[in-house]
């Protein structure tokens, strides 16, 4: 080989080596570019998967040829994925039957090219329960013939979103349709949103803009500050309407934020209190005044006498009992008896004896307190009353003689306090009756004789309590369907010496002489016994027991009551404990605490004689009574007194609104029963429905009713 050949070969090899290196370099760069592209694709896919995971979405894919429906779901606790493979029929089987037809229609329309994208909302089974799903996607690959080959898309569980939207719609509907005015306010008290009830309340056009809440209702900044410590606050206020009318309202404020970290807003609910205020006004009037005569009632009278700003240093009390009233009621009618009471109230109106006040004490008893202490003036007045009674009897053409027995006591000559003075006048009145009625008696030593008779009666009462010889009867209570709903336990005493003694006599006598606790416990024992007997006969009725103020306030009352009930094996809810407003006089807080404690134990608590007290309405507002027993005074006047009807309807409406049962006492006619049923009274009691009878007779009446 020549040198030239060798040189040529050397150059050829060098060119080949350089070409190979260039090829390898190009291949390396191509490989690196391909690798980087693959990495970028994987990273993009990974980012997409992470985004879908973060948004709680799944990826789905359907292959037409294989028929497989693949769903790639993301683990809720990590960013890993799990693939689930179904046949299309298997996937369709998870769809709620009510949503399936729409789903299949939308699916078919997209496959046929009638829609560019697939977007369906439906319910499907997920982990054993139906969830709302939104499925979106489209055809991403077609066959050469243009037929769908592969579909790809995402699906998302939107159950929480649907529920939130539904709640929002419900809240918006409740807001707009509420009968109470509702508003959303900015912190500067500008109204953002208000419902139609608010515009109606203020007399303004609906949806008028740029309204300031303070132009209509004064918003207390003090109450707004309380929202820092409470979820909501309420206050009574007034609305000034566009026409200048003032309307009493109750406003409840609460604070909320649309989203975390945003500015807070106020929600105000404004309730028109006009009807309630009017009802309260009427009821407060009834709490002070006797509904029949218009005179002060007993509690209001005592309240005035106990007020040092009202009672003078010296005064007289005249206790007046009508003679012949019972005969008028029995021989003529209760209406005629009421007419007599009204006529007497006109005779005994305020200032009938100098500067004086007059009250109806109860039944056929009246009481007068006067600054006059001159004996001759008082005697003249008593004679005028007695003669006036006789004149009234003639004018009314009564078949029986009516008159008055009057007892007089002087303060401070005959007593040191108003209650003792009233008792002294009452004792003098009984002495006047013993003189043959139509008489008046000043309290003096001779009244002691009558006191001795009380001592004899008291001794017999103690013996009757100790020997358990008092009789206990049941008077039925009936619901709106005339079915028995319960019974009231009533005590009766037929003394071997004194004969039948009225509960109105022996119960106050027991209370005045320290026997209230023993008598009350005896009543509870009999109530337990009667409930057990009723259970034996299959009658699951509640028995009401009257609890006197002294019994209620006794330090051992609750303990002894619980021991007796526990020993009986009965539940407290089988018993209704009735208390009167007098239970609260003297220690309102303690009495209220006892009543609330008894309610928590399960006893049904009832306010008896509602409407006769000075503050009945106040107590029902302060305490959670289960039952309100409407005094017979309302029922007696019901048929003829339109005001009584309005007031009674007011009581019943308030009780119904508060969820408190009502029991009407003293029903004596079908007409009264019909009216009370229409008014919405819960239960009914009275001679018309059944008199108090022994337990055996009561059981018989229940059997007959069946």
Secondary structure, 3 states (H helix, E strand, C coil): CCHHHHHHHHHHHHHHHHHHHHHHHHHHHHHHHHHHHHHHHHHHHHHHHHHHHHCCEEEEEEECCCCEEEEEEECCCCCCEEEEEEEHHHHHHCECHHHHHHHHHHHHHHHCCCCCCEEEEEEEEECCEEEEEEEEEEEEEECCCCCEEEEEEEEEECHHHHHHHHHHHHHHHHHHHCCCEEEEECCCCEEEEECHHHHHHHCCCCCCCCCEHHHCECCCHHHHHHCCCCCEEEEEEEEECCCCCEEEEEEEEEEEECCCCCCEEEEEEEEECHHHHHHHHHHHHHHHECCCCCCECHHHHHHHHHCCCCCCCCEEEEEEEEECHHHHHHHCCHHHHHHHHHHHHHHCCCCCCCCEEEEEEECCEEEEEECCCCHHHHHHHHHHHHHHHHHHHHHCCCCCCCEEEEEEEEECCCCCCHHHHHHHHHHHHHHHHHCCCCCEEECCCCHHHHHHHHHHHHHHHHHHHHCCCCEEEEEEEECCCCCEEEEEEEEEEEECCCEEECHHHHHHHHHHCCCHHHHHHHHHHHHHHHHHHHHHCCCCCEEEEECCHHHHHCCCHHHHHHHHHHHHCCCHHHEEEEECHHHHCCCHHHHHHHHHHHHHHCCEEEEEEECCCCCHHHHHHHCCCCEEEECHHHHHCCCCCHHHHHHHHHHHHHHHHHCCEEEECCCCCHHHHHHHHHHCCCEECCCCCCCCECHHHHHHHHHHHC
